[in-house]
Amino acid sequence: MTSIKKLHQQIKNKERSAVEITQEYLQRIGELEPKLKSFLCVTSDLALETAKQVDEKVASGEEIGVLAGIPIAIKDNMSTKGIPTTCASRILENFIPSYESTVTQKLRDQGAVIVGKTNLDEFAMGSSTENSGYQVTANPWDIERVPGGSSGGSAAAVSADECVVSLGSDTGGSIRQPASFCGVVGLKPTYGLVSRFGLVAYASSLDQIGPFAHTVEDTAILLGAIAGYDSKDSTSLNVEIPDYTQSFATDLKGLKVGVIKETYSDGLDNIVAEKVNQAIKELEKLGAQVKEISCPRFRYGLPIYYIIAPSEASANLARYDAVKYGIRDESADNLLEMYTKTRAKGFGAEVKRRIMLGTYALSAGYYDAYYLKAQKVRTLIKQDFDNAFHDVDVLISPTSPTTAFKAGEKTDDPLSMYLSDLMTIPVNLAGLPGMSLPCGFDENNLPIGMQLIGNVLREDVLFKVGYAYQQVTDWHNQNPSL
């Protein structure tokens, strides 16, 4: 495990070359991938070429940015020009984009070394990365268990040191929940802080790109590199991006922390509650004032999400019609048959389930009863958070009710699987920033995550709390024995 700043200094001081560092990570990927399956595509040639360019700049005396030469992995639902972008779906198995997503373009411009595209639940729909159309990713802490989802490949890759940092996307917890399962830091930024241009849409009002890293410091550096206004994204916020590393502190005197009481309910594992409570006591030792906070509509987040997200997915996935891109069933005799046969062949079971749910919720006669009512409750959930932030600076909950479960354990029970995102979904519905960081292990040596929730655009508060916590604990320095 090596930090961005340490590698940056080594490259800058010519202690190690970017090519050497890249080769080491590519070698580790080659060794671990047969059992982990974090990556759908490893871009060795691109990575080595980028690293070579960084070394040439250093040799010529040019200044390089902090991410130059740093190996990074990208979730395979972000468009990468000339590199396959499949969303882990068979319907896009031959798709190579002709354009670059804004976030990956920013990383390329800064000299970051993209080592590959990571596995995910198909079209980011899932909580375990078992819904991929290609492979099931393993949790580095126990390869018989899932890494969480939908960004399980990105979380596992960082946890196993197959890259330094990675990018995922979070629609209902898809960064924070796998971060919790894999023992790394994962951040979902404020909605609109990071451009979604080039992110293949699942639920447009909920999706957000964010970073995975071992430390809060690396998370802050990566967010600073990808955040910012983008005219190509109509939901992008035109705000100044601060240097997030300036928000770090070693004490939390005067900071008010609220513990969401509704997250301590039936279904929460005792060991998870115990470890999160111990973490809260550490924050108190650092000077934070802790109080219990009620968000009464928090528990409605899960049912509301499974009306709104599938409805948006139903509209977004209508574009896969076998005409413009993706696979096509050539046996069809007419246009309608081509649509139905291609989609039946190309989409997996979970994607079909959510399209059907969303289409039903939006259909004539049901729109007011389901979708419209869900949007009204979404507003009430946001109001609960607004009221909470009148009293406190940051909110805390467990990230997930449980630690990582075994592969196959919940595949036949979608409702049980959906409960994995119980703690994280309300944050997306309200458009707030949320961060998971490791705070302990259970009796099976599986990581446990604590979720920090901030007010709109207050990522700096999350970094302040997270950094201070990591200065007095060692959970983030633990490595799986692979």
C-alpha positions in Angstrom: 0.0 0.0 0.0 1.6 3.3 -1.1 0.1 6.8 -1.1 -0.3 9.1 -4.1 2.1 11.7 -2.5 4.8 9.1 -1.7 4.8 7.8 -5.3 4.7 11.4 -6.6 7.8 12.3 -4.7 9.6 9.1 -5.8 8.8 9.8 -9.5 9.7 13.5 -9.2 13.0 12.8 -7.4 13.8 10.0 -9.9 14.0 7.4 -7.2 11.6 5.2 -9.2 10.3 5.7 -12.7 6.6 5.8 -13.6 7.3 2.9 -15.9 8.7 0.8 -13.1 5.8 1.5 -10.8 3.3 0.8 -13.6 5.0 -2.5 -14.4 4.8 -3.6 -10.7 1.1 -2.9 -10.6 0.5 -4.7 -13.9 2.4 -7.7 -12.7 0.3 -7.8 -9.5 -2.8 -7.6 -11.6 -1.6 -10.5 -13.6 -0.9 -12.5 -10.5 -4.2 -11.8 -8.7 -6.8 -11.6 -11.5 -7.3 -15.3 -11.9 -8.8 -15.5 -8.5 -10.1 -11.9 -7.9 -11.5 -11.0 -11.3 -11.6 -7.3 -10.5 -10.9 -6.2 -14.1 -12.9 -6.7 -17.3 -10.1 -5.1 -19.4 -6.4 -4.5 -18.6 -4.9 -1.7 -20.6 -1.2 -2.5 -20.3 -0.1 -0.8 -23.5 -1.9 2.4 -22.8 -0.6 2.4 -19.2 3.0 1.9 -20.1 2.8 4.5 -22.8 1.4 7.1 -20.4 4.0 6.2 -17.8 6.8 6.6 -20.4 5.5 10.1 -21.2 5.5 11.0 -17.6 9.2 9.8 -17.2 10.1 11.9 -20.3 8.6 15.0 -18.7 10.6 14.4 -15.5 13.8 13.8 -17.5 13.4 17.1 -19.3 12.8 19.0 -16.1 9.1 19.6 -16.6 6.8 19.9 -13.6 4.3 17.1 -13.2 1.0 17.0 -11.4 0.4 14.9 -8.3 -1.4 12.2 -10.2 1.1 11.9 -13.0 2.3 8.3 -13.2 -0.2 7.1 -10.6 -1.9 3.7 -11.5 -5.7 4.1 -11.4 -8.6 1.8 -12.4 -11.9 3.0 -13.9 -15.3 1.4 -13.5 -16.4 0.1 -16.8 -19.5 2.3 -17.1 -17.4 5.4 -17.9 -16.7 6.0 -21.6 -13.0 5.6 -22.6 -12.2 6.4 -26.2 -10.7 3.5 -28.0 -11.1 1.2 -25.0 -14.0 -1.2 -24.6 -16.8 0.1 -22.4 -19.3 -2.7 -21.7 -21.1 -1.7 -18.4 -20.6 -5.5 -17.7 -23.5 -6.1 -20.1 -23.6 -8.6 -23.0 -25.6 -6.0 -25.0 -22.4 -3.8 -25.1 -19.8 -6.5 -25.5 -18.5 -5.1 -28.7 -18.8 -1.4 -27.9 -15.7 0.8 -28.2 -16.6 4.5 -27.6 -15.5 7.2 -30.0 -15.4 9.8 -27.1 -13.9 10.2 -23.7 -15.9 10.8 -20.4 -15.0 14.1 -18.7 -13.5 12.4 -15.6 -11.2 10.1 -17.6 -10.2 13.0 -19.8 -9.2 15.0 -16.8 -7.2 12.1 -15.5 -5.4 11.6 -18.8 -4.6 15.3 -19.0 -3.0 15.0 -15.6 -0.9 12.0 -16.6 -2.7 9.4 -14.5 -1.9 5.9 -15.6 -5.1 4.0 -16.4 -4.4 0.3 -15.9 -7.8 -1.0 -16.8 -11.6 -1.1 -16.6 -13.2 -2.8 -13.6 -16.0 -5.2 -13.2 -19.5 -4.1 -12.0 -23.1 -5.2 -11.7 -24.6 -4.9 -15.2 -25.4 -1.2 -15.8 -24.5 -0.6 -12.2 -27.6 -2.5 -11.0 -26.8 -4.5 -7.9 -25.1 -4.7 -4.5 -22.6 -7.6 -5.0 -21.1 -7.5 -8.5 -22.7 -10.9 -9.1 -24.9 -9.4 -11.8 -22.1 -8.8 -14.2 -22.6 -10.4 -17.6 -19.0 -11.6 -17.6 -17.6 -12.7 -14.3 -18.1 -12.5 -10.5 -15.5 -10.5 -8.6 -14.2 -11.8 -5.3 -13.6 -9.9 -2.1 -9.9 -9.8 -1.4 -10.5 -10.4 2.3 -12.3 -13.7 1.6 -12.5 -14.8 -2.0 -15.7 -16.8 -1.3 -17.5 -13.6 -0.5 -18.7 -10.7 -2.6 -16.9 -7.3 -2.7 -20.2 -5.4 -2.7 -21.6 -3.5 -5.6 -22.2 -2.2 -8.1 -18.6 -0.8 -8.0 -17.2 -4.1 -6.6 -14.4 -4.3 -9.1 -13.1 -0.8 -8.3 -13.2 -1.4 -4.6 -11.6 -4.9 -4.8 -8.8 -3.5 -7.1 -7.8 -0.9 -4.5 -8.2 -3.2 -1.5 -5.9 -5.8 -3.2 -3.3 -3.1 -4.3 -3.9 -3.8 -8.0 -4.0 0.0 -8.4 -3.4 3.0 -6.1 -6.9 4.5 -6.4 -9.9 3.9 -8.6 -13.2 5.5 -9.7 -16.6 4.1 -9.2 -20.2 5.4 -9.6 -22.8 5.6 -6.8 -26.5 5.5 -7.5 -27.8 4.1 -4.2 -24.6 3.2 -2.3 -22.5 1.6 -5.1 -19.3 3.3 -3.9 -19.8 3.3 -0.1 -21.2 -0.2 0.3 -18.3 -2.0 -1.6 -15.8 0.3 0.2 -17.2 -1.0 3.5 -17.1 -4.6 2.3 -13.5 -4.3 1.0 -12.0 -2.2 3.8 -11.2 1.0 1.8 -12.4 4.6 1.7 -15.2 5.4 -0.8 -16.8 8.8 -1.4 -20.0 9.7 -3.2 -19.7 13.5 -3.8 -22.5 16.0 -3.8 -24.8 15.5 -6.8 -23.5 17.7 -9.7 -20.0 18.2 -8.2 -18.4 15.7 -10.6 -19.4 15.7 -14.3 -21.6 12.7 -15.4 -20.7 13.3 -19.1 -19.6 9.9 -20.5 -21.0 8.0 -17.5 -23.4 5.5 -19.0 -26.7 6.4 -17.3 -28.6 4.2 -14.9 -30.7 6.6 -12.9 -29.8 10.1 -14.0 -31.0 12.0 -10.9 -29.1 9.7 -8.6 -25.8 8.7 -10.4 -22.6 10.3 -9.2 -18.9 9.4 -9.9 -16.5 9.2 -7.0 -13.1 7.9 -5.7 -11.9 4.8 -3.9 -8.6 4.9 -2.0 -6.9 3.5 1.1 -6.7 6.8 2.9 -8.9 9.9 3.2 -5.9 12.0 1.9 -5.8 10.1 -1.4 -9.6 10.3 -1.7 -9.4 14.1 -1.3 -6.6 14.4 -3.9 -8.5 12.3 -6.4 -11.8 14.2 -5.9 -10.0 17.5 -6.4 -8.7 16.1 -9.8 -12.1 15.1 -11.2 -14.5 17.7 -9.6 -15.6 20.9 -11.4 -18.1 22.4 -13.8 -18.7 20.8 -17.2 -20.8 22.5 -19.8 -21.5 19.0 -21.3 -23.4 18.0 -18.2 -26.6 20.0 -17.6 -26.7 19.0 -13.9 -23.1 20.1 -13.3 -22.6 22.7 -10.5 -20.7 25.8 -11.4 -18.8 26.2 -8.1 -15.2 26.8 -7.1 -13.3 23.6 -6.3 -11.2 24.0 -3.1 -8.0 22.2 -2.3 -9.6 19.5 -0.2 -6.4 18.6 1.5 -6.5 22.0 3.2 -9.5 20.8 5.3 -7.6 18.2 7.2 -7.3 18.5 11.0 -5.9 16.5 13.8 -8.7 17.4 16.3 -12.4 18.0 16.0 -13.0 20.5 18.8 -16.3 22.3 18.3 -17.5 19.9 15.6 -21.1 18.7 16.1 -21.7 15.1 15.1 -25.2 13.6 14.8 -25.8 9.8 15.0 -28.9 8.8 13.0 -31.0 6.8 15.4 -33.1 5.2 12.6 -30.0 3.4 11.3 -29.7 1.4 14.6 -32.7 -0.8 13.9 -33.6 -4.5 13.2 -31.3 -6.0 10.7 -28.2 -4.3 11.9 -25.5 -6.8 12.9 -24.4 -6.4 16.5 -20.7 -6.4 15.6 -21.3 -3.7 13.0 -23.1 -1.5 15.6 -20.4 -2.2 18.2 -17.5 -1.2 15.9 -19.3 2.0 14.6 -20.1 3.0 18.2 -16.4 2.5 19.1 -15.5 4.8 16.2 -17.9 7.4 17.4 -16.2 7.3 20.8 -12.9 8.0 19.1 -14.4 11.1 17.5 -15.5 12.2 21.0 -11.9 11.8 22.2 -10.9 14.0 19.3 -13.2 16.8 20.7 -16.3 16.2 18.7 -19.7 16.8 20.3 -21.9 13.8 19.6 -25.7 13.7 19.9 -28.5 11.5 18.6 -30.4 12.8 15.6 -33.7 11.6 14.2 -34.4 11.5 10.4 -37.9 10.0 10.6 -38.4 9.4 6.9 -35.0 7.7 6.5 -36.5 4.2 6.5 -38.6 5.1 3.4 -35.5 5.6 1.3 -35.3 2.0 0.2 -38.9 1.6 -1.2 -38.7 5.1 -2.7 -35.4 4.3 -4.5 -36.9 1.2 -6.0 -39.6 3.2 -7.7 -37.5 6.2 -8.8 -34.3 4.4 -9.9 -36.0 1.7 -12.1 -38.3 4.4 -13.6 -35.3 6.3 -14.7 -33.5 3.1 -15.8 -36.6 2.2 -17.9 -36.2 5.5 -19.8 -32.4 5.4 -20.1 -32.1 1.8 -21.3 -34.6 2.3 -24.0 -31.7 3.4 -26.2 -30.4 -0.1 -26.5 -32.4 -0.9 -29.6 -29.8 -2.9 -31.7 -29.7 -0.1 -34.2 -27.1 2.5 -33.2 -24.6 0.4 -31.1 -24.3 -2.8 -29.2 -25.1 -6.3 -30.3 -27.9 -7.2 -32.7 -29.9 -10.5 -33.0 -29.6 -11.2 -36.7 -32.3 -13.9 -36.7 -35.2 -11.4 -36.4 -37.7 -11.1 -39.3 -38.9 -7.5 -38.4 -38.0 -4.5 -36.4 -40.0 -5.3 -33.3 -38.6 -8.8 -33.2 -35.1 -7.4 -33.5 -35.7 -5.2 -30.4 -37.2 -8.0 -28.3 -34.7 -10.7 -29.3 -31.7 -8.5 -28.8 -32.8 -7.2 -25.4 -33.7 -10.7 -24.3 -30.3 -11.9 -25.3 -28.3 -8.9 -24.2 -29.8 -7.8 -20.8 -29.4 -9.9 -17.6 -32.1 -10.9 -15.2 -31.6 -7.9 -12.8 -31.6 -5.3 -15.5 -34.8 -6.8 -17.0 -36.4 -6.8 -13.5 -35.7 -3.1 -13.0 -36.8 -2.1 -16.5 -40.1 -3.9 -15.9 -40.5 -2.3 -12.5 -39.8 1.1 -13.9 -42.0 0.8 -16.9 -44.9 -0.3 -14.7 -44.4 2.6 -12.3 -44.4 5.1 -15.2 -47.4 3.5 -17.0 -50.7 5.3 -17.5 -52.9 4.9 -14.4 -49.9 4.2 -12.1 -47.7 7.2 -12.5 -49.5 9.3 -9.8 -49.8 6.4 -7.4 -46.1 5.4 -7.6 -43.6 7.7 -9.3 -45.2 11.0 -8.3 -45.8 9.9 -4.7 -42.2 8.6 -4.5 -40.9 12.0 -5.6 -42.9 13.7 -2.9 -41.5 11.4 -0.2 -38.0 12.1 -1.7 -38.6 15.7 -0.9 -39.6 14.8 2.7 -36.4 12.8 3.1 -34.3 15.8 2.0 -36.2 18.0 4.5 -35.2 15.6 7.3 -31.6 16.0 6.4 -32.0 19.8 6.1 -33.4 19.8 9.6 -30.6 17.6 11.0 -28.0 19.9 9.6 -29.4 22.9 11.5 -28.2 21.1 14.6 -25.0 19.2 13.5 -22.1 19.5 11.1 -21.9 15.9 10.0 -24.1 12.8 10.3 -22.9 9.2 11.1 -24.3 5.8 10.5 -23.1 2.3 9.7 -22.4 2.0 5.9 -24.0 -1.4 5.6 -26.1 -3.4 8.0 -23.8 -6.4 7.6 -20.3 -7.3 6.5 -19.6 -9.1 3.1 -21.9 -12.0 2.5 -20.9 -15.2 0.6 -21.3 -15.3 -3.2 -24.6 -16.9 -4.2 -26.1 -16.3 -0.7 -28.6 -13.7 -1.8 -28.9 -14.1 -5.6 -32.2 -15.9 -5.3 -33.6 -13.3 -3.0 -33.5 -9.8 -4.6 -35.3 -8.1 -1.7 -32.7 -9.3 0.8 -30.0 -8.1 -1.6 -31.6 -4.7 -1.9 -31.4 -4.3 1.9 -27.6 -4.0 1.6 -28.1 -0.4 0.5 -30.5 0.5 3.3 -28.1 3.0 5.0 -26.8 4.6 1.8 -29.8 5.2 -0.5 -31.3 8.2 1.4 -28.0 10.1 0.8 -28.4 9.8 -3.0 -32.1 10.7 -2.8 -31.1 14.0 -1.1 -28.1 14.6 -3.4 -25.7 14.8 -0.4 -22.0 13.8 -0.1 -21.4 10.5 1.8 -18.1 8.7 2.7 -17.4 5.3 4.0 -14.2 4.6 5.9 -13.0 1.4 7.6 -13.6 1.3 11.4 -13.0 -2.3 12.3 -13.4 -6.0 11.6 -15.9 -8.7 12.5 -15.2 -12.2 14.0 -14.4 -13.5 10.4 -11.8 -10.7 9.9 -14.2 -9.0 7.4 -14.0 -5.1 7.2 -16.7 -2.9 8.7 -17.4 0.6 7.4 -18.7 3.8 9.0 -20.6 6.3 6.9 -20.1 10.0 7.2 -22.8 12.2 5.6 -22.3 15.9 4.9 -24.5 18.8 3.9 -24.5 19.9 0.2 -20.9 20.7 -1.0 -19.5 20.0 2.5 -17.0 17.3 1.4 -14.5 19.3 3.3 -16.2 18.4 6.6 -16.2 14.7 5.7 -12.4 14.9 4.9 -11.8 16.8 8.2 -13.5 14.1 10.3 -12.2 11.2 8.2 -8.6 12.4 8.3 -8.6 13.1 12.0 -10.1 9.6 12.6 -7.4 7.9 10.5 -4.6 9.7 12.4 -5.6 7.9 15.6 -6.7 4.5 14.1 -5.0 1.9 12.0 -7.9 0.1 10.2 -7.0 1.6 6.9 -3.5 0.2 7.0 -4.7 -3.4 7.3 -4.2 -5.5 4.1 -5.9 -8.7 3.0 -3.5 -11.7 2.9 -3.7 -12.7 -0.8 
